[in-house]
């Protein structure tokens, strides 16, 4: 698998996707836009991006 063009490591991508699916709050992928702006969610899954 190729690394992301945005510089996000593949492991971080899978971690964020796994946490998103495990959370179950919203099943729509556009919810990632809301989560990107939420500093509390980033702190909860221990990521800086």
Phi and psi in degrees as GROMACS dihedral restraints (atoms count N, CA, C in turn):
[ dihedral_restraints ]
;  ai    aj    ak    al  type     phi  dphi    fc
    3     4     5     6     1   -79.1    20    10
    4     5     6     7     1   147.7    20    10
    6     7     8     9     1   -65.3    20    10
    7     8     9    10     1   157.6    20    10
    9    10    11    12     1   -66.0    20    10
   10    11    12    13     1   146.4    20    10
   12    13    14    15     1   -70.6    20    10
   13    14    15    16     1   -14.4    20    10
   15    16    17    18     1   -89.4    20    10
   16    17    18    19     1    -0.8    20    10
   18    19    20    21     1    88.0    20    10
   19    20    21    22     1     7.7    20    10
   21    22    23    24     1   -79.6    20    10
   22    23    24    25     1   124.2    20    10
   24    25    26    27     1   -60.7    20    10
   25    26    27    28     1   145.6    20    10
   27    28    29    30     1   -60.1    20    10
   28    29    30    31     1   -37.2    20    10
   30    31    32    33     1   -64.3    20    10
   31    32    33    34     1   -38.8    20    10
   33    34    35    36     1   -66.9    20    10
   34    35    36    37     1   -36.6    20    10
   36    37    38    39     1   -62.8    20    10
   37    38    39    40     1   -46.9    20    10
   39    40    41    42     1   -66.0    20    10
   40    41    42    43     1   -36.0    20    10
   42    43    44    45     1   -64.0    20    10
   43    44    45    46     1   -44.4    20    10
   45    46    47    48     1   -65.7    20    10
   46    47    48    49     1   -40.4    20    10
   48    49    50    51     1   -65.5    20    10
   49    50    51    52     1   -42.3    20    10
   51    52    53    54     1   -62.8    20    10
   52    53    54    55     1   -44.9    20    10
   54    55    56    57     1   -64.9    20    10
   55    56    57    58     1   -36.8    20    10
   57    58    59    60     1   -62.8    20    10
   58    59    60    61     1   -45.3    20    10
   60    61    62    63     1   -71.1    20    10
   61    62    63    64     1   -35.3    20    10
   63    64    65    66     1   -70.3    20    10
   64    65    66    67     1   -34.1    20    10
   66    67    68    69     1   -62.1    20    10
   67    68    69    70     1   -51.1    20    10
   69    70    71    72     1    73.1    20    10
   70    71    72    73     1     8.5    20    10
   72    73    74    75     1   -63.4    20    10
   73    74    75    76     1   -44.5    20    10
   75    76    77    78     1  -144.0    20    10
   76    77    78    79     1   131.8    20    10
   78    79    80    81     1   -94.8    20    10
   79    80    81    82     1     1.2    20    10
   81    82    83    84     1   -88.8    20    10
   82    83    84    85     1   136.6    20    10
   84    85    86    87     1   -67.3    20    10
   85    86    87    88     1   -22.5    20    10
   87    88    89    90     1   -67.7    20    10
   88    89    90    91     1   -13.4    20    10
   90    91    92    93     1   -65.3    20    10
   91    92    93    94     1   -19.7    20    10
   93    94    95    96     1   -59.8    20    10
   94    95    96    97     1   -32.4    20    10
   96    97    98    99     1   -63.5    20    10
   97    98    99   100     1   -39.1    20    10
   99   100   101   102     1   -70.3    20    10
  100   101   102   103     1   -40.1    20    10
  102   103   104   105     1   -67.9    20    10
  103   104   105   106     1   -29.1    20    10
  105   106   107   108     1   -62.0    20    10
  106   107   108   109     1   -32.3    20    10
  108   109   110   111     1   -90.3    20    10
  109   110   111   112     1    -2.1    20    10
  111   112   113   114     1   -97.5    20    10
  112   113   114   115     1   104.6    20    10
  114   115   116   117     1   -67.8    20    10
  115   116   117   118     1   -30.4    20    10
  117   118   119   120     1   -65.4    20    10
  118   119   120   121     1   -39.6    20    10
  120   121   122   123     1   -67.6    20    10
  121   122   123   124     1   -41.5    20    10
  123   124   125   126     1   -62.5    20    10
  124   125   126   127     1   -38.7    20    10
  126   127   128   129     1   -68.1    20    10
  127   128   129   130     1   -34.1    20    10
  129   130   131   132     1   -68.7    20    10
  130   131   132   133     1   -35.9    20    10
  132   133   134   135     1   -98.0    20    10
  133   134   135   136     1     8.2    20    10
  135   136   137   138     1    56.4    20    10
  136   137   138   139     1    55.6    20    10
  138   139   140   141     1  -133.4    20    10
  139   140   141   142     1   153.7    20    10
  141   142   143   144     1   -99.5    20    10
  142   143   144   145     1    -8.3    20    10
